[in-house]
Each structure stands twice: as C-alpha cells, then as structure tokens.
Amino acid sequence: MEPFLDALKKRVLVGDGAYGTLFSRRGLSTPGLISPLLNLAKPGFVKAIHEEYLRAGADVIETNTFGASRPVLEAAGMGERARDVWVKGAQIARDAANGKAWVLGSIGPLGRVGLKLTPEERQAAYAEQARGLAEGGVDAILFETFSDLEDISLAIAGGKEAAPSTPLMAQMAFSIAGTTTSGVSPETMLDALTKLRIDVIGANCGGGESAAIEVIRRIAQRTSMPISVYPNRGLADFDENGRPIYIEGADYFAKSARRLADLGANLIGGCCGTGPEEIKKLKALLAGRLVSARHPAAASSGKRAAVRHATLKVQKTLGVELARGGVVVAEIDPPRGVDATEQLEGAKKVTAAGVDAITIADNALSVMRMGNLALAQLFMRELSARIILHVACRDRSLMGTQSHLLAAYAMGISNILAVTGDPIATQAHQGSSGVFDMSSTKLIELISRINRGEFTAEADGDLRTNFYIGAAFNSATRSLENETKRLERKKQSGAGFVMTQPVFSVEAARAVANTIAPLNMPVLLGVMPLVSERNAEFLHNEVPGIQIPESVRARMAGKSGKAGRAEGMAIAREMMEQVSEQVAGFYLITPFDRYDMIAELAKAAKSLRVKARA
C-alpha cells in the first residue's frame, strides 16, 4: 500500500465507525470497563469488529485504544499492562487490515485523571501511549475528541517526541454551538495547531453531522491541509436505562457525509452511534471519489460588527481599588433555606460600615444553601451592593458553569472568585457527588476565554464579558512555596487578584503576603474573628484550610460568650494593624452570622486605610 498521507491527498478515504457502540451491542461492555482492556481479554472479538468495518468498506480503521492512557489504566488498577494494551491494540488492527487498509492509533484525552497532573506529566502520558502505538506499527496517530486546546497541544508535543516519523492527526469535538466545550472555535484550533505542524486536522464526535458540516466548512475555507471528520450519527437521546440511542437513519448519515466530501474532506468516518451499516452506505456514495478542490482564503480578522447593548449594566470591577489598596470585603453566606431576611439585615450592617463589596460563597464546606446568584441579586436590588461571586467547580458541570457565569454577567456581576470547592462529605449528602469537571485553574482559564469572546454568539457581535477573576490561596498549606506555584499558574491562566483562607496571626499573615509578593498580585487577606475557645479548636482541628497557631488558641483558652468575642476581635484587629501595608485589603469572613462583629472590623479596616493615606 502507498503511504497513508499520499493516499489521503488523492481520493476520499472512508473510515470506520464507533467501537464502544458495537461493544455495547455485542454485550462486551459493562459499567466501569475500559473497552481497550478487551485487547488483552478478548482479542478475537476486537479483531472481529475491525473485520466488520473492513467488510463494510472502510479504507482506514482505528485501534481500540481510545481513552487508554496509563493514568486512566492506573486508576482502574491496570497500569502495569498499559504498554501491552497499546501494542496489542495496534497488532490486532494490523492483522485485521492484512495490508489492505491503513491503521490509525487512537489516543483520547486524559479526562478527569488529567486534572491532577502537571502539564509535563500529561505530555509524558500522551508520549508514552504514542510510543506504544508506533511500536505496534500504526500508519498514523490520531488524537481525537479533544475539547481543550492546551491538552491537545500537549498530546501533539508528546506524539512528536515519541514517534517523530509517524504522521500525526488532530481532531477536536465541536458542539452544535460551533465551539468545543472549552470555547475553542474551528479557527482558533486551526491557527494554533497549524503552528505545531501536524499532518491532518479535523473534527469528530460533538454535535452530529450538521455541526460537523459547519466546522469543516470553516476549516476548509482557511487551509489546504488534509481534513478528517468522524461525526456522530446525529444527537443522542436516552433509553429508560440511561443509555444513549440514536434515531437517525444510515441513509441520512451517508448523505450528510457526502456534503463533507463536497467541502473538501479527505477522510470521512463515523463516531458515536455509527456501525458497519452506516459505513457501508458511506462507502457506496464515496467509492472512487476524488478529493474536492479547495481554495482557502486568507485568514480574516474574525472581528464582527459591533452590537450595542445599552440595557446591560455591569458593575465596575475592583481592579482600580485593589491597585490603590485599602479594600475591605465582607462575606455573607446564603441561608440554608429560602428566607434571606437575616442575611439582608447583615448586608445592610456591613454596607453601612463601608465595605467595598460583599462576597458570597458557593455552598461552602459542601453544605447545601440557597444559590448564591439569588442572594447576590437580592443584595444588588436592595442595597446596590457590589458583589464578588464565588464559583465552585464542585457543583456544576462544565456547561452548567458556563451558563452560571453568563447569568452572573447578565445580572451585572463582574468580580468572580474561582474555587475548586470543598469535597462532599458522603454522609452529609448521600446520593450527591462532586462534579469537578474542572480544577480552579481550568475554571480561571475558562472565564478568561469567555472574556475573550470565544463563546460569544454571532448575534452579540463584539460584546465581551469583563470578569475580574480572583484566585483562592490556601494559607494553611504545609508548603507556601508549592501553593504559590499553583497561584502562579492561576495568574498565567488569567487570575488578577487573590483572596486567602483566613489567617489568625501576624506571623502567618506576613508569611503569606511575603510569599505572594513576587507575583505582583493584589491580596485580600482572609480574616475571621474567633468567638470562643471551642470555635478556635473546631476550626483548627476539623476544618480543611484553616490553621490556628498555638499562641492564638492559648489566648482563646477558657473564653466564650462576650469575653470570647472580645478576645477574637482583639486578635483580628492587632493582625490587621500590623500587616495592612503589606496587603491590598481584607476579606472579612463572618462567624456564626455575627454581622455586627464584621461591621466593627470593617470600620477598623477603613480607619487603617485613612491613616495610610494621611
């Protein structure tokens, strides 16, 4: 057979269809099973499915290795067999092809396990899988179903490192909205990946044929590079057991694929929901088809005509105030029910005391509360309060988080604190689980992309959000140096200011401020007045992210009630007085709904600001 890339440039090649779909139909997949493990457990069955696609007319087949990186296999307890899975997967596909079809080594994104890895570790994982597939003899390596531009760039870098002589293909998954779930447009993908000198670019999975046609149209207008596309068989519905079902017929799928060929696609196959029947129909329409000529135009500026939205009134960010210093914000958590009367009264007290903004947590400590967006609306309506809205990765999917952010901006909120969120205590909320589609760093990157307009609808023209993004800092960490490295990555992703966990001593406050200082980011130092010995011991021993020095706990020993509150306030004021010149301001955290204490601290903080400017 001639080299794969040479054939790809001459005639339209037909790819295979989905493997997970067929494994499910054949009863070979079970919940929790990583399908590529069948390469070792049931190699004959895997080969038989390859052969079904070949008999249907596929010119190109993929290895059964999607989603089988070492980190994923390690999470399943099979990390020591990772190389065997890759090499065996390539060998099974090559044996089935028998020199009559080309074989692509399939590599998918790392998924949630990748959230815990550094960029270097992620690239190494992709490189290792690419090396195993190349050793197995694939004709090209296909990175497919990626949504994150950084992730696929790391995968390509790993592939170039591990298999420098093997052609590399890159496909991202685009929704019917025209972007990936992380906001990457076809144009952005093309601009970024062209610089990495890949051999084939394209799309798969995502929003079905209509979405694929639109994406390929936009790509084909801008490049002469070979294009590959593997759309789903329409959009999925779900049966009574929650399994995806696809109602679209094979004839419609094939006709849609013909439109892809008309646009200039070089390789066309199928993704979720497709099987040998769809590939057979596809082959009948495309057999002997030459690649359609393309005449890519120069890249446009991408700027759209401005659209005015006079009704959108957004609060000013805290950027100017934080740069000047002396900012005071007060945290008021939503109620655990629907009555926010007490919280509104507290907000009135701290607003009268002169706080610059009210910050609202997002189900802090994984305790269910009223949605913070609703409480923010109440404060804005009744008090014209400026808001810093916490957004946690724990409770919402990626799509839900994007929607939540757009709703916040439409309401006028421009200051956001991006946090990962406390893990859910299983006994506290049985049946609930953390989502964690993103880490806080990824959330910051997502908000930055929204600011750049990567999710902006066509009708919105050049309207862009202007979120001012805050990053959390764990001041009780065992290694301030490591926490600062994480903060540096957050800054690189788009964070503009810092809000720390509460600190309780001058020494701790100075250590935190000095550690963050080289990053040149304004810091709101977390301050939470203690109310009793019991409160101090509970926070120190039971609450993650809080550490209270022994000397402070000694001062609180034996104190409760009025005496406890007075001592806690004295400790907080002393610390604020001695570190006020090292930070941009204070983040006052309300203990047990004691808003009078926070109002008093806010006045003290404001007096420090006045003295500093005198």
SULWO-V201858 format. One record per pair of residues at least 12 apart in sequence whose C-alpha atoms are under 6 Angstrom apart, sorted by the first residue. I is the first residue (numbers start at 1). GAP is how many residues later the second one is. Records with the same first field share a line. If there is no record, write none. Layout:
BEGIN
I->GAP, GAP
END
This chain:
BEGIN
8->258
11->278, 279, 280
12->254, 255, 277, 278, 279
13->46, 254
14->44, 45, 253, 254, 255
15->43, 44, 45, 46, 253, 254
16->37, 42, 45, 253
17->252, 253, 254, 257, 258
18->253, 254, 256
21->252
36->28, 29
39->50
47->45, 49
51->45
53->223
56->220, 223, 224
57->223, 226
59->42
60->41, 42, 43
61->42
62->41, 42, 43, 44
63->26, 27, 30, 42, 43
64->25
65->41
66->40, 41, 42
67->41
70->12
83->49
86->46, 47
87->45, 46, 49
90->43, 46
91->45
103->35, 36
104->34, 35, 36, 37
105->28, 33, 36, 37
106->36
107->36
108->35, 36
109->37
123->31, 32, 35
126->29, 32
127->31, 32, 35
130->29
131->31, 32
140->26, 27, 28
141->27
142->27, 28
143->27
144->27, 28
145->27, 28, 59
146->26, 27
147->25, 26, 33, 34, 35
148->34
167->32
168->30, 31
169->30, 31, 32
170->31
171->30, 31, 32
172->31
173->30, 31, 32, 33
174->32
175->31, 32
176->31, 35
183->271, 272
200->26, 27
201->26
202->25, 26, 27
203->26
204->25, 26, 27
205->26, 27, 66
208->23, 24, 25, 26, 27
209->22, 25
213->47
221->75, 76
222->74, 75
223->73
226->40
227->38, 39
228->38, 39, 40
229->39
230->38, 39, 40, 41
231->39, 40
232->38, 39, 40
233->40, 41
246->27
250->28
254->27, 28
262->30
264->28
304->157, 158
305->156
306->155, 156
307->154
313->99
314->98
315->97, 98
317->97, 98
322->262
325->259
326->258, 259, 283
327->258
328->27, 28, 257, 258
329->26, 27, 28, 29, 258
330->28, 29, 257, 258
331->27, 28, 29, 258
332->28
333->27, 28
334->35, 36
335->34, 35
336->33, 34
346->249
350->249
353->246, 250
357->29, 30
358->29
359->28, 29, 30
360->29, 30
361->29
362->28
365->57
366->56, 58
388->27, 28
389->27
390->26, 27
391->27
392->27, 28, 29
393->27, 28, 43, 45
394->27, 40, 41, 42
395->39, 40
397->40
398->39
414->53, 54
415->52, 53
416->53, 54
417->52, 53, 54
418->22, 53
419->21
420->19, 20
441->49
445->48
448->46
451->13, 14, 15
469->26, 27
470->25, 26, 27, 28
471->24, 27
472->26, 27, 28
473->27
474->27, 71
475->26
476->69, 70, 71
497->24, 25
498->25
499->25
500->25, 26
501->25
502->24, 25, 26
503->24
504->44
506->69
522->62
523->60, 61
524->60, 61, 62, 63
525->61, 62
526->61
527->60, 61
528->60, 61
529->39, 40, 43
530->38
531->33, 34, 37
532->27, 28, 32
533->23, 24, 26
END
